[in-house]
Amino acid sequence: MTQEHASQSGLDPSTHHHVQSLKSERDQYADDLQQVEKSFTELHRRYDKLRETITHHKRSEEKMKDELVDLRKQLRDSHLNFEVSLWSDSGHKAYTMYISLMHAETRLWRGMGV
């Protein structure tokens, strides 16, 4: 409103200036509120995304722990099976032959001066 319009509406110039100032302040607060709401929405979106990521990582970690337990069990079982087969009759013969072969190879290398 201009001063001419203010005088037509019956407001004195200081009241008119005060009304304009209040309207401007109201508009600024409305803009600020809109920015805060936009920022909050973005923050909430990021929070949800982070929460999903953390949940995914926790599931992956649990899955990996379970797989590690299974692999350790398989490894332990493999070692036990190997030891059993190593000390069984045929395994013991194979082991004895392997040791004999290693000794022969060592003697051969020594004989060659290596």
C-alpha positions as CSV (number, residue, x, y, z in Angstrom):
1,M,0.0,0.0,0.0
2,T,1.2,3.4,-0.8
3,Q,0.7,6.5,1.4
4,E,-2.1,7.6,-0.8
5,H,-3.8,4.2,-0.5
6,A,-3.2,4.3,3.3
7,S,-4.8,7.7,3.6
8,Q,-7.8,6.4,1.5
9,S,-8.2,3.4,3.8
10,G,-8.2,5.6,6.9
11,L,-4.9,4.5,8.3
12,D,-2.3,7.0,9.3
13,P,1.2,6.5,7.8
14,S,2.8,5.0,10.9
15,T,0.1,2.4,11.3
16,H,0.3,1.6,7.6
17,H,4.1,1.2,8.0
18,H,3.5,-1.1,11.0
19,V,1.0,-3.2,9.1
20,Q,3.4,-3.6,6.2
21,S,6.2,-4.5,8.6
22,L,4.0,-7.2,10.2
23,K,3.0,-8.6,6.8
24,S,6.6,-8.7,5.7
25,E,7.6,-10.4,9.0
26,R,4.7,-12.9,8.5
27,D,5.9,-13.7,5.0
28,Q,9.4,-14.2,6.2
29,Y,8.2,-16.6,8.9
30,A,6.2,-18.5,6.4
31,D,9.3,-18.8,4.1
32,D,11.4,-19.9,7.1
33,L,8.8,-22.5,8.1
34,Q,8.6,-23.8,4.6
35,Q,12.4,-24.2,4.5
36,V,12.4,-25.9,7.9
37,E,9.7,-28.4,6.7
38,K,11.7,-29.1,3.6
39,S,14.9,-29.6,5.6
40,F,13.0,-31.9,8.1
41,T,11.6,-33.9,5.2
42,E,15.1,-34.4,3.7
43,L,16.5,-35.3,7.1
44,H,13.8,-37.8,7.7
45,R,14.4,-39.3,4.2
46,R,18.1,-39.6,4.9
47,Y,17.4,-41.2,8.3
48,D,15.1,-43.8,6.7
49,K,17.8,-44.6,4.1
50,L,20.5,-44.9,6.8
51,R,18.2,-47.1,8.9
52,E,17.6,-49.4,5.9
53,T,21.4,-49.6,5.2
54,I,22.2,-50.4,8.9
55,T,19.5,-53.1,8.9
56,H,20.9,-54.6,5.7
57,H,24.4,-54.6,7.1
58,K,23.2,-56.3,10.3
59,R,21.5,-59.0,8.3
60,S,24.7,-59.5,6.2
61,E,26.8,-59.6,9.3
62,E,24.5,-62.3,10.8
63,K,24.6,-64.3,7.6
64,M,28.4,-64.1,7.4
65,K,28.7,-65.2,11.0
66,D,26.5,-68.2,10.3
67,E,28.5,-69.0,7.2
68,L,31.7,-68.7,9.2
69,V,30.4,-71.2,11.8
70,D,29.5,-73.6,9.0
71,L,32.8,-73.2,7.3
72,R,34.7,-73.8,10.6
73,K,32.6,-76.9,11.2
74,Q,33.3,-78.2,7.7
75,L,37.1,-77.5,8.1
76,R,37.1,-79.3,11.4
77,D,35.3,-82.2,9.9
78,S,37.7,-82.3,6.9
79,H,40.7,-82.3,9.3
80,L,39.2,-85.1,11.3
81,N,38.4,-87.1,8.1
82,F,42.0,-86.5,6.9
83,E,43.5,-87.6,10.1
84,V,41.3,-90.7,10.2
85,S,42.2,-91.6,6.6
86,L,45.8,-90.8,7.2
87,W,46.0,-93.3,10.1
88,S,43.9,-96.0,8.5
89,D,45.7,-98.9,6.9
90,S,45.6,-97.5,3.4
91,G,46.2,-94.0,4.5
92,H,49.1,-95.0,6.6
93,K,50.6,-96.9,3.7
94,A,50.2,-93.8,1.5
95,Y,51.7,-91.6,4.1
96,T,54.6,-94.0,4.6
97,M,55.2,-94.1,0.8
98,Y,55.0,-90.3,0.7
99,I,57.7,-89.9,3.4
100,S,59.9,-92.5,1.7
101,L,59.6,-90.6,-1.6
102,M,60.5,-87.3,0.1
103,H,63.6,-89.0,1.7
104,A,64.6,-90.4,-1.7
105,E,64.2,-87.0,-3.4
106,T,66.2,-85.3,-0.7
107,R,69.0,-87.9,-1.1
108,L,68.9,-87.4,-4.9
109,W,69.2,-83.6,-4.5
110,R,72.1,-84.0,-2.1
111,G,73.8,-86.4,-4.5
112,M,73.6,-83.8,-7.2
113,G,75.2,-81.2,-4.9
114,V,72.2,-79.0,-4.7
